[in-house]
């Protein structure tokens, strides 16, 4: 689906900087910013800029793994990740309206050859009766046309054991005009349907974003939000209070606050685990309990998401031992 975008050269002209040093970064980790999202930038290195403009720090980080969550190993067929017994992630696109610099799938999003045929993934779902919950992800599923997305949803609804379908999309944040009445009418044909979006900063809570969320909610789509805790973007209590309270006004329920994944090229965004714990604690009593998300770590090695609770953590030297849902303890280290 075509979107107006702003080139690195156009951004450099607007903000008077030399884009030449950033080209090797964009060559390794693709660059794209929608015109709408670029319009939210108020100054170089503001919270919007940091999320979408390439940084030389992405090339400095070579110690972390391109696929720390072991998604490739957990893909029984191309285009599908089966980590938990009752749910799976269906990768329907490898493109987004804006490429986030902290993306958990920097290794594939926007890269050539990232698209896969969905037939084998749909066959796997149909042949695996324990799969009741399917999450459409990518890339961004709303990069597909309405017709393309409708066909995928129809195919999933024909599988008797698929009860719930979720869509992960950042379009309400980065390209809210994509959310049209026609899209919402189509989505309403496939309930129960949930959409988790991805607001990270109060600057993203615009009138356009509010309108997109209102359209989705009016169509009966249940809205949640997954925020990533990002150093220099939202790692202070006041910013999180403003963001999370603002989401409720948009009819979006805060769902997760993610500790940054250990993805190569993103180390400069990571915050210490203890800081995240303190931030969540600072929200209690300040904003509605409905606005406080679960603070979670997606553990390396495909061990899954675990809530950061006092009884699931042990401090060991400069790191932590984190207990998984199965009772196993996994080593986890803070950024140097």
C-alpha positions, 0 to 999 in steps of 0.5 A: 500500500503506497504511503507518502514518505520523507527521504533522508535527504529531505529530512537533512534539508529540513533540519540542516544536517549532513545525511552522508554518515547515516547512509551506511546505517540505512543500507544495513537497517532500512530507512522509511518515515511516513510524511505524517510521522516526520511531521511530528518531529519538532527538533533533531533528537526529540522523542519522535526523531530518536524512534525513526531517524538512523543513528550511528549508534546502531552500527556500534552495537555488534554484541547483541544478536539479530534474532535474540528471541529465537524466532527463526528456530521457532518457525516450523514453516516460513512466515509463522512463529509458534512459541506458545502452545495455544497461539502463533504469530503469522507474519503477513508483511515485512514492510511498515509505514515507518521503520522504527530504529528499535525494531525487534525484527531489524534483521528482516523488516524492510529487507529484500526477500522478507516476504513469504507465501502464506499457504504453508503457514495457514496449512500449519495452523489448520493442522494444529488444533491447539492453536486458538489465538493467531496474531497477525504481525510483520512488518505491519499487517495494515500495509496490506490492502483491505482485500488482501487482509480480508482474504487472510482473515477469511482463511483464518475464520474458516479454521474451526479451532481459531477463536481469536485473531489479533493484529499488531499495527503501528498505523494508528501512530505512524499513518493514521489515515490508513484507518478508514471507514471501509477498513473498519467495516471489513474488520468488523466482519471478523470478530472477535478481533483485537488490535494492539498498537504501539504508542511510545510518547505523548507527542504521538497522541494526536487528533489524527491518531485519536480519530483512527482509534475512535473508528476502530473502537466504533467498529467493535475492535478491542484496542490495546497498546504495547509500549517499549521502554526507550532510553531518552524517549519515555524513560521518566515517570511524567512522560509515561503518566502522560502517555498512559493516561492519554491512551485511555482517552483514545479508548486504548487500554495500555497492555504491555510496557516492554523492556527493550529486546536484546536485538543487535543495533538497538543497545543504545535504547536499553534501560536498566531493568531496575529503572523499569521496575521503579518507573512502574512503581512510580505510576501507582496512585498517580494514574488509573489502575486501568492505565498501568500496563504489565512490565515484561521481559521477552527473554532471549532464547525464545523463553517467552514473555515474563512479567517483572515481579519481585518473586520472579527476579534474583539479583546476581552480580551485575545481572539477574536470574529471571524465572520463566513461566515453566519455572526455569531460571534464565540469565539476563544482563543489563546494558553496560 
